[in-house]
Structures are given as structure tokens and as C-alpha cells.
């Protein structure tokens, strides 16, 4: 907006362009379109939900230009706080005019490109939770950051907005069901067990034997009456 003013005349306080003579306006008003690129990320299962060893976790990065002019995208997705608990299963795949690089030794995928006014595009990839003996801090967290930012030093995702820039999923190890033996891979040795029970004057003998090593548990039971 600009005004043609006489010497000593001030711009209207309300900054409105209202020419006294429309045929010879003393002001003009125009609208300049600008880009407004928004970015956020989601995860399946939802952020905050528990995941378990061996589970596949799917990430989606969202990009939307809410402005009235084309806008540029230049951002990084950092998995430094996730790679200790999960491995990349599928590399990032982008839509629209975006390009996403594979994760490399920096644990980052660089996303770049442009979005026209009103356009939306996504980037998706998957990670697989490591086995129990390979877990790190047991928190799967990753972050959308500016490309020159330093890697996150902790897995705390504090963005609670509707369109967060980070996600976090605790890794839990399921306990063995009641009555079942949880096998961790270590050698197991059971000694023979002999129990004598007196029932109406007779003795009842039980003998149980367990295989050694990593083979499936095989229990032999012998029982009989002692005279």
C-alpha cells in the first residue's frame, strides 16, 4: 500500500486506501502472495505407544504449502535417537516434487524440493525394532530438523502440538506368560528332582530330567509306587 500525499499530510492512521476521487486515486493497494510451507511427522503406531522387538514401525513426513506462492522445502529427518533401537527397513520414498536421500552414516535423510500453492507431499520409510539383546536406550525417537542443526543428544520429544516435528515410542519386552519359562538363549541345566510323598502308607517317586543347552525343552517324567 502506498499514498500520494501533499506536503505536511500524514498517512491515515487506519492505513486504509480510500481515494476521495476514484478517477484520480491518491493511493494504491496490492496483495503480495507468499509461501507458507508447513512440515510435521507421524508414526504408526502413534507416538507414545509401546513397540516390541521385531515390530515394524512406519514413519510419514508431511509437507503442505498453505501460502499463495510456490515454496521451497529444505529439511532433514534425523534418526540418531532411533537407530540404537531399530534398523532401517525401507529407505525414504517421496511424492510430488520432493526428493529424499537415503539414510547414511550421519543418520539423516535430506528432504528438498518445491511445493506449489496449496500442494501437499509426503516422505515415508520404515524401521524394524531390534531384538532384546541389541536394544539401546529402549526409546525410538526421531526428529525433523533444519539441515544444519546438530544431531539430538537425547530421545525426549517435547513437541505436543497437533503437527509435531518429532515422534517417540518406548520399546518394551513382553514378559513370559504365567507358567511358561522365558528362554533368553543362555544354557539351562536342570538337576534331577526326586520327591517322596507318603499316600496311604505308600511312597510315590517322581523323576524329572531336563536337556542341557539351547535345544527345545524336553522333560522326561517317571513315576511309580515304592513298596
Backbone as numpy.savetxt, mean C-alpha at the origin, in Angstrom:
# Nx Ny Nz CAx CAy CAz Cx Cy Cz
-7.96 41.13 -15.03 -8.81 42.30 -15.03 -7.92 43.54 -15.03
-8.27 44.52 -15.87 -7.52 45.77 -15.86 -8.46 46.94 -16.10
-8.01 48.13 -15.67 -8.85 49.32 -15.70 -8.11 50.47 -16.39
-8.88 51.27 -17.13 -8.38 52.52 -17.70 -8.88 53.63 -16.79
-7.97 54.28 -16.08 -8.35 55.23 -15.04 -7.86 56.63 -15.39
-8.65 57.61 -14.99 -8.25 59.01 -15.13 -7.24 59.34 -14.05
-6.44 60.35 -14.24 -5.48 60.73 -13.19 -6.17 60.93 -11.85
-5.66 60.29 -10.83 -6.22 60.42 -9.48 -7.36 59.46 -9.19
-7.84 58.74 -10.21 -8.93 57.80 -10.00 -8.39 56.47 -9.50
-9.10 55.85 -8.55 -8.67 54.58 -7.96 -9.46 53.40 -8.54
-8.85 52.23 -8.45 -9.53 51.00 -8.86 -10.70 50.77 -7.91
-11.86 50.33 -8.41 -13.00 50.07 -7.53 -12.64 49.08 -6.43
-13.13 49.35 -5.22 -12.80 48.49 -4.09 -13.24 47.04 -4.30
-14.37 46.87 -4.98 -14.85 45.50 -5.20 -14.17 44.80 -6.38
-13.30 45.54 -7.05 -12.53 44.98 -8.17 -13.42 44.47 -9.31
-14.62 44.97 -9.40 -15.51 44.53 -10.46 -15.37 45.44 -11.67
-15.48 44.80 -12.84 -15.44 45.56 -14.09 -16.88 45.85 -14.50
-17.33 47.11 -14.32 -18.70 47.52 -14.67 -18.63 48.84 -15.44
-18.36 48.76 -16.75 -18.21 49.98 -17.56 -19.47 50.84 -17.54
-19.29 52.16 -17.41 -20.43 53.07 -17.46 -21.00 53.10 -18.87
-20.14 53.06 -19.86 -20.55 53.05 -21.27 -20.02 51.77 -21.91
-20.90 50.78 -22.11 -20.43 49.50 -22.68 -19.81 49.64 -24.06
-20.20 50.71 -24.79 -19.62 50.90 -26.13 -18.17 51.35 -26.03
-17.84 51.97 -24.94 -16.46 52.44 -24.73 -16.03 52.04 -23.31
-15.82 50.71 -23.07 -15.52 50.24 -21.71 -14.18 50.76 -21.20
-14.17 51.07 -19.93 -12.93 51.53 -19.30 -12.22 50.41 -18.54
-12.71 49.16 -18.74 -12.07 48.01 -18.08 -12.36 46.76 -18.88
-11.53 45.75 -18.67 -11.72 44.45 -19.31 -11.52 43.35 -18.27
-12.18 42.24 -18.52 -12.08 41.11 -17.61 -11.94 39.83 -18.42
-11.02 38.97 -18.03 -10.81 37.70 -18.73 -10.46 36.62 -17.72
-10.73 35.39 -18.11 -10.45 34.24 -17.26 -9.29 33.45 -17.85
-8.31 33.16 -17.02 -7.15 32.39 -17.46 -7.29 30.97 -16.92
-7.32 29.99 -17.82 -7.45 28.59 -17.41 -6.10 28.08 -16.89
-6.15 27.35 -15.80 -4.93 26.78 -15.22 -5.16 25.29 -14.93
-4.08 24.56 -14.83 -4.16 23.13 -14.51 -4.27 22.94 -13.00
-4.88 21.84 -12.61 -4.98 21.48 -11.19 -4.88 19.96 -11.09
-3.65 19.44 -11.14 -3.42 18.00 -11.13 -3.39 17.49 -9.69
-4.25 16.52 -9.41 -4.34 15.92 -8.09 -3.86 14.47 -8.16
-3.18 14.00 -7.12 -2.67 12.62 -7.10 -2.92 12.00 -5.73
-3.22 10.72 -5.72 -3.41 9.97 -4.48 -3.26 8.49 -4.78
-3.28 7.66 -3.74 -3.10 6.23 -3.96 -4.05 5.43 -3.08
-4.39 4.22 -3.57 -5.23 3.28 -2.82 -4.58 1.91 -2.86
-5.06 1.01 -1.99 -4.51 -0.34 -1.91 -5.64 -1.32 -1.65
-5.48 -2.53 -2.16 -6.40 -3.64 -1.91 -5.62 -4.78 -1.25
-5.97 -5.17 -0.01 -7.05 -4.65 0.83 -6.79 -3.21 1.28
-7.83 -2.56 1.77 -7.75 -1.15 2.13 -6.63 -0.88 3.13
-6.13 0.33 3.07 -5.08 0.75 3.99 -5.57 0.57 5.43
-4.69 0.01 6.27 -5.04 -0.26 7.66 -5.46 -1.69 7.90
-5.86 -2.41 6.84 -6.28 -3.80 6.98 -5.05 -4.70 7.09
-5.19 -5.80 7.84 -4.10 -6.75 7.99 -3.89 -7.56 6.71
-2.63 -7.93 6.46 -2.28 -8.85 5.39 -1.44 -9.97 5.99
-1.33 -11.09 5.28 -0.62 -12.25 5.80 0.46 -12.70 4.82
1.45 -13.46 5.28 2.49 -13.97 4.38 1.89 -14.72 3.20
2.44 -14.43 2.00 1.98 -15.08 0.79 0.84 -14.34 0.09
0.26 -13.33 0.72 -0.88 -12.61 0.15 -0.42 -11.61 -0.90
-1.22 -11.42 -1.95 -0.95 -10.43 -2.99 -1.65 -9.12 -2.64
-0.92 -8.02 -2.71 -1.45 -6.70 -2.40 -1.38 -5.86 -3.67
-2.50 -5.23 -4.05 -2.58 -4.47 -5.30 -2.66 -2.97 -5.01
-1.78 -2.21 -5.63 -1.72 -0.77 -5.44 -2.18 -0.04 -6.70
-2.91 1.07 -6.51 -3.33 1.92 -7.63 -2.99 3.36 -7.31
-2.28 4.01 -8.21 -1.99 5.44 -8.10 -2.97 6.17 -9.01
-3.62 7.19 -8.48 -4.65 7.92 -9.22 -4.17 9.33 -9.54
-4.47 9.80 -10.75 -4.10 11.14 -11.17 -5.29 11.77 -11.90
-5.67 12.99 -11.47 -6.81 13.67 -12.07 -6.51 15.15 -12.22
-6.80 15.68 -13.41 -6.61 17.11 -13.66 -7.96 17.80 -13.52
-8.17 18.46 -12.39 -9.44 19.15 -12.12 -9.44 20.58 -12.65
-8.37 20.99 -13.33 -8.28 22.34 -13.85 -8.85 22.47 -15.25
-8.64 23.64 -15.83 -9.18 23.91 -17.16 -8.13 23.95 -18.24
-6.90 23.56 -17.93 -5.81 23.56 -18.90 -4.99 22.28 -18.71
-4.24 21.87 -19.73 -3.40 20.67 -19.58 -2.41 20.83 -18.42
-2.13 19.71 -17.75 -1.22 19.75 -16.61 -0.19 18.64 -16.68
0.97 18.87 -16.11 2.06 17.91 -16.13 2.07 17.08 -14.84
2.50 15.82 -14.97 2.68 14.92 -13.84 4.16 14.59 -13.72
4.70 14.77 -12.54 6.11 14.43 -12.27 6.19 14.06 -10.79
6.17 12.75 -10.50 6.10 12.30 -9.12 6.72 10.91 -9.02
7.01 10.47 -7.79 7.62 9.16 -7.58 6.79 8.36 -6.58
6.73 7.05 -6.80 6.12 6.15 -5.82 7.24 5.38 -5.15
7.36 5.52 -3.83 8.49 4.98 -3.08 8.03 3.80 -2.22
8.67 2.62 -2.42 8.30 1.41 -1.66 9.40 1.00 -0.68
10.25 1.95 -0.28 11.33 1.64 0.65 10.81 0.98 1.92
9.66 1.46 2.41 9.10 0.93 3.66 8.16 -0.26 3.44
8.19 -0.82 2.23 7.38 -2.01 1.94 8.24 -3.18 1.47
9.38 -2.88 0.86 10.18 -3.92 0.21 10.79 -4.88 1.23
10.90 -4.47 2.50 11.43 -5.39 3.52 10.40 -6.45 3.92
9.14 -6.24 3.55 8.09 -7.19 3.91 7.37 -7.79 2.71
7.68 -7.30 1.51 7.01 -7.81 0.31 7.91 -7.62 -0.90
7.70 -8.47 -1.89 8.47 -8.39 -3.14 7.54 -7.90 -4.26
8.11 -7.18 -5.21 7.33 -6.71 -6.35 6.91 -7.91 -7.19
5.62 -8.06 -7.38 5.08 -9.18 -8.15 4.86 -8.78 -9.61
4.27 -7.61 -9.83 4.09 -7.07 -11.18 4.54 -5.61 -11.18
5.29 -5.23 -12.20 5.79 -3.87 -12.30 4.66 -2.90 -12.68
4.85 -1.59 -12.41 3.80 -0.61 -12.67 3.34 -0.58 -14.13
2.02 -0.48 -14.32 1.40 -0.36 -15.63 0.56 0.92 -15.62
0.77 1.80 -16.58 0.10 3.10 -16.60 -0.95 3.17 -17.69
-1.88 4.12 -17.53 -2.90 4.38 -18.54 -2.76 5.82 -19.04
-3.50 6.13 -20.12 -3.47 7.49 -20.66 -2.11 7.87 -21.18
-1.75 9.14 -20.96 -0.46 9.66 -21.44 0.63 9.61 -20.38
0.43 8.77 -19.37 1.43 8.66 -18.31 2.42 7.55 -18.62
3.62 7.69 -18.08 4.66 6.67 -18.19 5.18 6.38 -16.79
5.27 5.10 -16.44 5.77 4.68 -15.13 6.95 3.74 -15.32
8.08 4.07 -14.69 9.26 3.24 -14.82 9.19 2.06 -13.85
9.88 0.95 -14.15 9.92 -0.18 -13.21 10.63 0.23 -11.92
10.32 -0.45 -10.84 11.05 -0.23 -9.58 12.48 -0.71 -9.76
13.43 0.08 -9.27 14.85 -0.26 -9.42 15.52 -0.28 -8.06
16.85 -0.15 -8.04 17.59 -0.23 -6.78 17.24 0.91 -5.82
16.61 1.97 -6.33 16.20 3.07 -5.46 14.84 2.80 -4.81
14.22 1.67 -5.18 12.89 1.32 -4.68 11.85 2.36 -5.07
12.02 2.93 -6.27 11.09 3.95 -6.75 10.65 3.70 -8.19
9.40 4.07 -8.45 8.90 4.14 -9.82 8.62 5.60 -10.10
9.18 6.12 -11.20 8.99 7.52 -11.57 7.80 7.62 -12.53
6.83 8.46 -12.20 5.64 8.63 -13.03 5.68 10.02 -13.64
5.55 10.08 -14.95 5.59 11.36 -15.65 4.62 11.33 -16.83
4.30 12.53 -17.33 3.40 12.65 -18.46 2.53 13.87 -18.33
1.43 13.91 -19.07 0.54 15.05 -19.04 -0.91 14.59 -19.05
-1.78 15.43 -18.47 -3.21 15.17 -18.43 -3.93 16.38 -19.00
-4.85 16.15 -19.90 -5.67 17.24 -20.42 -6.69 17.65 -19.37
-7.35 18.76 -19.56 -8.34 19.24 -18.59 -9.42 18.18 -18.36
-9.65 17.82 -17.10 -10.67 16.84 -16.75 -10.25 15.39 -16.89
-9.05 15.12 -17.35 -8.61 13.75 -17.60 -8.16 13.05 -16.32
-8.40 11.73 -16.27 -7.96 10.88 -15.16 -7.14 9.73 -15.71
-6.07 9.36 -15.01 -5.23 8.23 -15.41 -4.77 7.50 -14.15
-4.32 6.26 -14.32 -3.90 5.45 -13.18 -2.60 4.72 -13.47
-1.96 4.27 -12.40 -0.80 3.38 -12.45 -1.07 2.26 -11.44
-0.92 1.00 -11.86 -1.19 -0.13 -10.96 0.02 -1.07 -10.92
0.22 -1.71 -9.78 1.24 -2.75 -9.63 0.86 -3.61 -8.43
1.55 -4.75 -8.29 1.25 -5.68 -7.21 2.53 -6.08 -6.47
2.36 -6.36 -5.17 3.44 -6.88 -4.35 2.93 -8.12 -3.61
3.85 -9.04 -3.31 3.49 -10.26 -2.59 4.21 -10.29 -1.25
3.43 -10.47 -0.18 3.99 -10.47 1.18 4.95 -11.65 1.34
6.10 -11.38 1.93 7.13 -12.40 2.11 6.71 -13.44 3.16
7.45 -14.56 3.20 7.18 -15.60 4.19 7.58 -15.09 5.57
7.11 -15.78 6.60 7.32 -15.32 7.98 8.78 -15.10 8.31
9.65 -16.01 7.88 11.06 -15.90 8.22 11.79 -14.83 7.42
11.11 -14.19 6.45 11.73 -13.13 5.65 11.18 -11.74 5.97
10.27 -11.64 6.92 9.63 -10.36 7.22 10.59 -9.40 7.90
10.36 -8.10 7.63 11.14 -7.05 8.28 10.39 -6.49 9.47
9.92 -5.22 9.34 9.21 -4.60 10.45 7.72 -4.93 10.47
7.28 -5.77 9.54 5.90 -6.25 9.47 4.90 -5.12 9.25
5.31 -4.11 8.49 4.40 -3.03 8.10 4.66 -2.72 6.63
3.62 -2.91 5.82 3.71 -2.67 4.38 3.27 -1.24 4.12
4.22 -0.34 3.94 3.89 1.08 3.74 4.63 1.62 2.52
3.94 2.44 1.75 4.61 3.14 0.65 4.00 4.50 0.43
4.72 5.35 -0.32 4.41 6.77 -0.34 4.56 7.37 -1.74
3.65 8.28 -2.09 3.82 9.13 -3.27 4.59 10.36 -2.81
5.73 10.63 -3.44 6.58 11.75 -3.03 7.06 12.51 -4.26
7.49 13.74 -4.06 8.10 14.48 -5.16 9.38 13.76 -5.53
9.73 13.83 -6.79 10.82 13.00 -7.31 12.17 13.25 -6.65
12.37 14.43 -6.06 13.67 14.76 -5.46 13.66 14.54 -3.95
12.54 14.07 -3.39 12.45 13.89 -1.94 13.30 12.71 -1.49
13.77 12.77 -0.24 14.52 11.67 0.34 13.56 10.51 0.66
14.05 9.27 0.64 13.20 8.12 0.96 12.64 8.23 2.38
11.41 7.79 2.61 10.85 7.79 3.97 11.70 6.94 4.90
11.87 7.39 6.13 12.71 6.67 7.09 11.90 5.84 8.07
10.59 5.90 8.00 9.73 5.10 8.88 8.45 4.76 8.12
7.73 3.71 8.56 6.54 3.27 7.83 5.24 3.95 8.25
5.32 5.01 9.04 4.11 5.66 9.54 3.43 6.46 8.44
2.20 6.08 8.12 1.39 6.82 7.14 0.40 7.66 7.93
0.62 8.96 7.96 -0.22 9.85 8.78 -1.24 10.62 7.97
-1.29 10.39 6.66 -2.25 11.08 5.80 -3.61 10.38 5.90
-4.56 11.02 6.58 -5.89 10.43 6.77 -6.95 11.09 5.88
-6.53 11.82 4.87 -7.47 12.49 3.98 -8.20 11.48 3.10
-9.22 11.94 2.38 -9.98 11.06 1.50 -9.14 10.59 0.32
-8.13 11.36 -0.03 -7.23 11.01 -1.13 -5.79 11.03 -0.61
-5.38 9.99 0.12 -4.08 10.00 0.78 -2.91 9.77 -0.18
-1.76 10.24 0.24 -0.54 10.05 -0.55 0.24 8.82 -0.10
-0.29 8.08 0.88 0.40 6.90 1.37 -0.61 5.86 1.83
-0.13 4.61 1.93 -0.95 3.52 2.45 -0.10 2.69 3.40
-0.77 1.95 4.30 -0.05 1.13 5.26 -0.90 -0.08 5.63
-0.29 -1.27 5.61 -0.97 -2.51 5.98 -0.10 -3.32 6.93
-0.57 -3.59 8.16 0.20 -4.45 9.07 0.26 -5.89 8.55
1.39 -6.54 8.74 1.54 -7.94 8.38 1.40 -8.77 9.64
0.44 -9.70 9.64 0.24 -10.57 10.80 0.46 -12.01 10.40
0.96 -12.79 11.34 1.18 -14.22 11.12 0.09 -14.97 11.86
-0.70 -15.73 11.13 -1.82 -16.42 11.73 -1.34 -17.53 12.66
-1.93 -17.61 13.84 -1.58 -18.65 14.80 -2.20 -19.97 14.38
-1.60 -21.07 14.81 -2.14 -22.38 14.49 -3.47 -22.57 15.20
-4.45 -23.22 14.55 -5.75 -23.48 15.19 -5.57 -24.30 16.45
-6.52 -24.18 17.42 -6.42 -24.96 18.67 -6.33 -26.46 18.38
-5.42 -27.13 19.09 -5.26 -28.57 18.91 -4.33 -28.95 17.79
-3.82 -27.97 17.04 -2.90 -28.24 15.95 -1.51 -27.80 16.35
-0.52 -28.48 15.78 0.87 -28.15 16.06 1.38 -27.21 14.98
1.85 -26.01 15.38 2.43 -25.08 14.43 3.83 -25.50 14.09
4.10 -25.83 12.82 5.41 -26.30 12.39 6.15 -25.14 11.76
7.32 -24.79 12.29 8.08 -23.65 11.79 9.20 -24.06 10.86
9.43 -25.33 10.66 10.51 -25.76 9.78 11.68 -26.34 10.55
11.72 -26.12 11.86 12.81 -26.66 12.66 12.56 -28.14 12.92
13.63 -28.89 13.18 13.49 -30.31 13.49 12.72 -30.49 14.79
11.86 -31.47 14.79 11.06 -31.76 15.97 11.36 -33.18 16.42
11.60 -33.37 17.70 11.88 -34.70 18.23 10.96 -34.95 19.40
10.20 -36.01 19.32 9.37 -36.43 20.43 9.96 -37.72 21.02
9.98 -37.79 22.33 10.40 -39.02 22.99 9.20 -39.93 23.15
9.49 -41.22 23.35 8.40 -42.14 23.59 7.68 -41.77 24.88
6.40 -41.95 24.91 5.60 -41.60 26.06 4.89 -42.86 26.56
5.08 -43.18 27.81 4.43 -44.35 28.39 3.55 -43.88 29.54
2.32 -44.24 29.49 1.40 -43.88 30.56 0.74 -45.13 31.08
0.67 -45.29 32.35 0.03 -46.44 32.97 -1.19 -45.94 33.72
-2.33 -46.51 33.39 -3.58 -46.10 34.02 -4.21 -47.35 34.62
-4.65 -47.25 35.82 -5.30 -48.38 36.49 -6.81 -48.25 36.31
-7.37 -49.22 35.64 -8.82 -49.23 35.44 -9.34 -50.58 35.88
-10.12 -50.58 36.89 -10.71 -51.79 37.47 -9.67 -52.89 37.64
-8.54 -52.50 38.17 -7.52 -53.48 38.50 -6.61 -53.84 37.36
-6.85 -53.32 36.15 -5.99 -53.64 35.00 -5.13 -52.43 34.67
-4.04 -52.68 33.97 -3.16 -51.59 33.55 -3.31 -51.38 32.06
-3.35 -50.12 31.65 -3.49 -49.77 30.24 -2.21 -49.07 29.79
-1.59 -49.59 28.75 -0.29 -49.08 28.29 -0.48 -48.33 26.97
0.03 -47.09 26.90 0.03 -46.30 25.67 1.46 -46.06 25.25
1.73 -46.17 23.97 3.06 -45.86 23.45 2.89 -44.99 22.20
3.50 -43.80 22.19 3.44 -42.89 21.04 4.85 -42.59 20.58
5.03 -42.54 19.26 6.36 -42.29 18.70 6.23 -41.30 17.56
7.14 -40.31 17.54 7.10 -39.28 16.50 8.36 -39.33 15.64
8.19 -39.21 14.31 9.33 -39.16 13.40 10.18 -37.94 13.70
11.45 -38.02 13.37 12.37 -36.89 13.49 12.44 -36.15 12.15
12.77 -34.84 12.22 13.06 -34.10 11.00 11.87 -33.33 10.46
11.94 -32.99 9.16 10.98 -32.12 8.53 9.85 -32.86 7.84
9.86 -34.20 7.88 8.82 -34.96 7.19 7.50 -34.76 7.91
6.36 -35.01 7.22 5.06 -34.84 7.85 4.98 -35.64 9.14
4.21 -35.10 10.09 4.10 -35.74 11.39 3.41 -37.10 11.26
4.04 -38.14 11.74 3.46 -39.48 11.68 3.51 -40.06 13.08
2.36 -40.32 13.66 2.29 -40.78 15.04 1.84 -42.22 15.06
2.58 -43.05 15.77 2.20 -44.46 15.94 1.70 -44.64 17.35
0.57 -45.27 17.50 -0.03 -45.46 18.82 -0.24 -46.95 19.06
0.21 -47.42 20.18 -0.02 -48.82 20.55 -0.66 -48.83 21.95
-1.62 -49.64 22.13 -2.25 -49.71 23.44 -2.65 -51.16 23.72
-2.67 -51.50 24.98 -3.07 -52.85 25.36 -3.21 -52.97 26.85
-3.72 -54.06 27.29 -3.94 -54.29 28.72 -2.77 -55.09 29.28
-2.35 -54.70 30.44 -1.30 -55.45 31.14 -1.95 -56.31 32.20
-1.50 -57.57 32.24 -2.07 -58.45 33.22 -1.45 -58.26 34.59
